[in-house]
Amino acid sequence: MTNELAANSGSERDDRLKKLASLKELNIDAYPAQVQRDQSIASFLEDFDNLIKSENKVFLAGRLRAKREHGNLAFADLEDASGRLQLVFSKKELGPEKYKTFLKLIDVADFIQVNGSAFLTHKEEKSLFVSDWALLTKALRPIPDAWYGLKDEEERLRKRYLDLLLNKEKRDLFEKKAHFWDVVRSFMKRHGFFEVETPTLELTTGGAEANPFKTHHDDFDLDVYLRISVGELWQKRLIAAGFEKVFEIGRVYRNEGSSADHLQEFTNLEFYWAYADYRLGMKLSQALYQEIAQQVFGRTEFEARGMKFDLAGNWPELDYSTVIKEKTGLDILTATEEEMKAKLDELEVKYDGNNRERLIDTLWKYCRRQIAGPVFLVNHPKLVSPLAKAKTDNPELTERFQIIIAGSEVGNGFSELNDPLDQAERFRLQQELIDRGDNEAMMPDWEFVEMLEHGLPPTCGFGFGERLFAFMCDKPVREITLFPLLKPKQEE
């Protein structure tokens, strides 16, 4: 908000405080708890013709969005979640005092309750002719102008309640996002998956390679972490316990950088499917994405980040190492770490860490940005897939797939590693990376290895997050997040 807008807001607040005092002198409760409301504005408009004929009076409630006076008549716009309606106030109908109080003490942005009858103006605008009104909430600050207020992006996100109030398309976006997750949940249940809840506080973070948030459990006097996956290691325990199809939709936390495609807190889905491999997972995930596209958006063709993609049909496969070799000339299966660093320097790509896993991952991310998709990326090296089953024909590669759309990963799955000895060895390698300072390496979970020793059937696991929704809408992820985390506002 500009200094001028802030100053105007402050002076208007003072004026509204005076009106609040005047209301109290008139014994008008500015913040009552009880509301009389028969229907929404939308249902009133839908039933308008019948209400005209019956002359029945109704109670409506909402926020005033406009107000104007014409002699002994006043007009106002009332808005609720369903729509907007013109109100007509008559000095003769209300009486001089009630009419005067409305004009002088009630402001745009106040919430009111009105009682009246359906009325068609001479311009044939459907309206409510008000016979009585009551104040529900006195707003002490005005609503910014829809055109001139809240143009600064951070201010919009900080005052998201105003951003959403002023922009119906934004509200519709979040209704669509809710529908997105409803479609996902319905799809999973229809395919026989059981919805579960797993811990968000963990002693060791598993299921992804990311830097976690750390906190302290006072009762146990124990450091714990916010989860970085939707309970991957817990859901596998449930598969071992006899559940054959499980899924969870929940919040995930990663203490990493922010960008158009990354936030530190977001919603993910993960499912685990006993007696299935990554090939079956690819078929199911493709069907899920196509159902989301049709049910939520009514189409399969999209454009995001300047790239067009079509989710219809069968998606092609790309080989992990081949893609990198084609785009960089480097064979990651044989190249040394020094050769990888030299190539990244040549490509002017920044990289963190000096271990082979991180260098390979950075090379891949450089190549990924050039792929419009949708494609299935397959044949990931074991080094970058610590929880995926190795391929029988090439033990250095894994039975893993990623879904790539518009240069970004929007889904990850694999045939789960269920060999406890292999898993223990991979955890030891991850621990070595941690000891060498890699904050994103996966923490070993030795109790998980013990579970594997009791036996885990062949299982496919897959997960994706709300980034997919962001790409389908071609919006940055924080635009599809109701309240993204922001730094505290600096006082001027």
PyMOL commands that set and color helices and strands:
alter all, ss='L'
color gray80, all
select helices_A, chain A and resi 3-25+41-46+48-54+91-94+96-105+153-158+160-166+168-190+232-240+278-297+320-328+337-346+356-368+382-384+420-435+446-454+467-473+477-480
alter helices_A, ss='H'
color red, helices_A
select strands_A, chain A and resi 57-70+73-80+83-90+111-120+126-137+194-195+201-202+214-217+222-226+245-253+265-274+301-304+307-310+317-319+375-378+400-405+408-415+459-465
alter strands_A, ss='S'
color yellow, strands_A
deselect
rebuild
show_as cartoon
